[in-house]
Amino acid sequence: MTPGSRGTRAEVALTGDILASYRGPGPVLRRRMAGTGDGRGEARALVTLMLACGLIFVGQWPRLSREAHLSGQELDMLVGGALLGWLFIAPLVLYGIAGISHVIARLFGGKATYLEARMALFWALLAAVPFWLLWGLVAGFIGAGAALNLTGLVAFVAFLALWLAGLYAVEFGDAA
């Protein structure tokens, strides 16, 4: 941190951890979960999830603006629907997916807790946010087409790879 910079250590650590996740998701996930035994683990998981969902929601604004302009719909209604979806419904769905993935991993000998399985999913979503923000920009400025499809595919594959690597690391003890 240089003198006069405005970022806090937590902000630098978050962006650094997002970048480091692409080199080694297991160790980053373990570092992010360090100290979760003190009762604050669930709060940390919820903050991670809500931050990811909030950023993805913001990333939808260019697409929603384009859609409102082209279709004549009210932008407020489109933003409200995205808000409901990303900040209220998606977290509930993601909690369910994390629980199901943990149960499936347990069938194959997984040893993690539900909290660790949730953090693997929620951190993967947050670490993939830069790609989802790019997807929103492509959707807003270019629109439907090959570029949008490719960007969406890259975002989904990045999320899926980070999630599966993190889940494997916590369930089976591999620090990959």
C-alpha positions in Angstrom: 0.0 0.0 0.0 1.6 3.3 -1.1 1.2 6.5 0.9 -1.8 8.5 -0.3 -3.6 5.5 -1.8 -7.2 5.2 -0.8 -7.7 1.4 -0.8 -7.8 -0.5 2.5 -5.9 -3.6 3.1 -9.1 -5.6 3.0 -9.9 -4.3 -0.5 -6.4 -5.1 -1.7 -6.6 -8.5 -0.2 -9.9 -9.2 -1.8 -8.8 -8.3 -5.3 -5.5 -10.1 -4.8 -7.3 -13.2 -3.6 -9.6 -13.1 -6.7 -6.6 -13.0 -9.0 -4.8 -15.7 -6.9 -7.9 -17.9 -7.2 -7.1 -18.5 -10.8 -3.7 -19.9 -10.0 -4.7 -21.9 -6.9 -8.3 -21.8 -5.7 -7.8 -24.3 -2.8 -5.2 -22.3 -0.8 -7.1 -19.0 -1.4 -10.3 -20.6 -0.2 -8.6 -22.0 2.9 -7.1 -18.6 3.7 -10.5 -16.9 3.2 -12.0 -19.4 5.7 -9.2 -19.0 8.3 -10.7 -18.1 11.6 -14.3 -19.2 10.8 -14.3 -21.4 13.9 -14.9 -18.3 16.0 -18.6 -18.2 15.1 -18.2 -15.6 12.4 -17.9 -18.1 9.5 -21.6 -17.9 8.6 -21.5 -14.1 8.5 -18.4 -14.2 6.3 -20.1 -16.7 3.9 -23.2 -14.5 3.7 -21.2 -11.3 3.1 -19.3 -13.1 0.4 -22.5 -14.3 -1.3 -24.2 -10.9 -1.0 -21.2 -9.1 -2.4 -21.0 -11.4 -5.4 -24.8 -11.2 -6.1 -24.7 -7.4 -5.6 -21.8 -7.0 -8.1 -23.5 -9.3 -10.6 -26.7 -7.3 -10.2 -24.7 -4.1 -11.0 -23.2 -5.8 -13.9 -26.6 -6.3 -15.4 -27.4 -2.6 -15.7 -25.9 -2.0 -19.1 -27.9 -5.0 -20.5 -31.0 -3.8 -18.8 -30.5 -0.2 -20.1 -30.1 -1.6 -23.7 -33.2 -3.8 -23.3 -35.3 -0.9 -22.0 -34.2 1.4 -24.8 -34.8 -1.2 -27.6 -38.1 -2.6 -26.2 -39.6 0.6 -24.7 -40.0 -1.0 -21.3 -39.5 0.9 -18.1 -35.9 0.7 -16.9 -37.1 0.8 -13.3 -39.2 -2.3 -13.7 -36.3 -4.2 -15.3 -33.9 -3.1 -12.6 -36.4 -4.1 -10.0 -36.8 -7.5 -11.4 -33.0 -8.0 -11.6 -32.7 -6.7 -8.0 -35.3 -9.2 -6.8 -33.6 -12.0 -8.7 -30.0 -11.4 -7.7 -30.3 -10.1 -4.2 -33.3 -12.1 -2.9 -33.9 -15.3 -5.0 -30.4 -16.2 -6.1 -28.9 -16.3 -2.6 -31.6 -18.8 -1.5 -31.0 -20.9 -4.6 -27.3 -20.8 -4.1 -27.6 -21.9 -0.5 -29.6 -24.9 -1.7 -27.1 -25.7 -4.4 -24.3 -25.6 -1.9 -26.1 -27.9 0.4 -26.9 -30.4 -2.3 -23.3 -30.4 -3.6 -22.1 -31.0 0.0 -24.4 -34.0 0.3 -23.2 -35.4 -3.0 -19.6 -34.9 -2.0 -20.3 -36.7 1.3 -21.6 -39.7 -0.7 -18.1 -39.9 -2.2 -16.2 -39.5 1.0 -16.2 -35.7 1.4 -15.2 -34.5 4.9 -16.0 -30.8 4.8 -18.7 -29.0 6.8 -21.7 -27.4 5.2 -20.1 -24.0 5.9 -17.0 -25.0 4.0 -19.1 -26.2 1.1 -21.0 -23.0 1.0 -17.9 -20.9 1.1 -16.5 -22.9 -1.9 -19.5 -22.0 -3.9 -19.9 -18.4 -2.7 -16.2 -17.6 -3.2 -16.2 -19.1 -6.7 -19.1 -16.8 -7.5 -17.3 -13.8 -6.2 -14.0 -14.7 -7.9 -15.8 -15.0 -11.2 -17.5 -11.6 -10.9 -15.0 -9.8 -13.2 -16.2 -12.1 -16.0 -19.9 -11.5 -15.2 -19.2 -7.7 -15.2 -17.6 -8.1 -18.6 -20.6 -10.1 -19.8 -22.9 -7.3 -18.7 -20.9 -4.7 -20.6 -20.8 -6.9 -23.7 -24.6 -7.4 -23.4 -25.2 -3.7 -23.0 -22.8 -2.3 -25.7 -22.7 -5.1 -28.3 -25.9 -7.0 -27.7 -26.8 -10.6 -28.7 -24.3 -12.5 -30.8 -21.2 -14.5 -30.7 -19.3 -12.1 -28.5 -22.0 -12.3 -25.8 -22.2 -16.0 -26.0 -18.5 -16.5 -25.8 -18.2 -14.0 -22.8 -21.0 -15.8 -21.0 -19.4 -19.2 -21.7 -16.1 -18.0 -20.3 -17.8 -16.5 -17.2 -19.7 -19.8 -16.5 -16.6 -22.0 -17.1 -14.5 -19.8 -14.8 -17.2 -20.0 -12.1 -17.6 -23.7 -12.5 -13.9 -24.5 -12.5 -13.3 -22.3 -9.4 -16.2 -23.9 -7.6 -15.3 -27.5 -8.3 -11.7 -26.9 -7.5 -12.6 -25.2 -4.2 -15.2 -27.8 -3.3 -12.7 -30.6 -4.0 -10.1 -28.8 -1.8 -12.4 -28.5 1.2 -14.2 -31.8 0.8 -11.2 -34.0 0.1 -8.3 -32.1 1.7 -6.4 -31.3 -1.5 -4.9 -27.8 -1.5 -5.1 -27.6 -5.3 
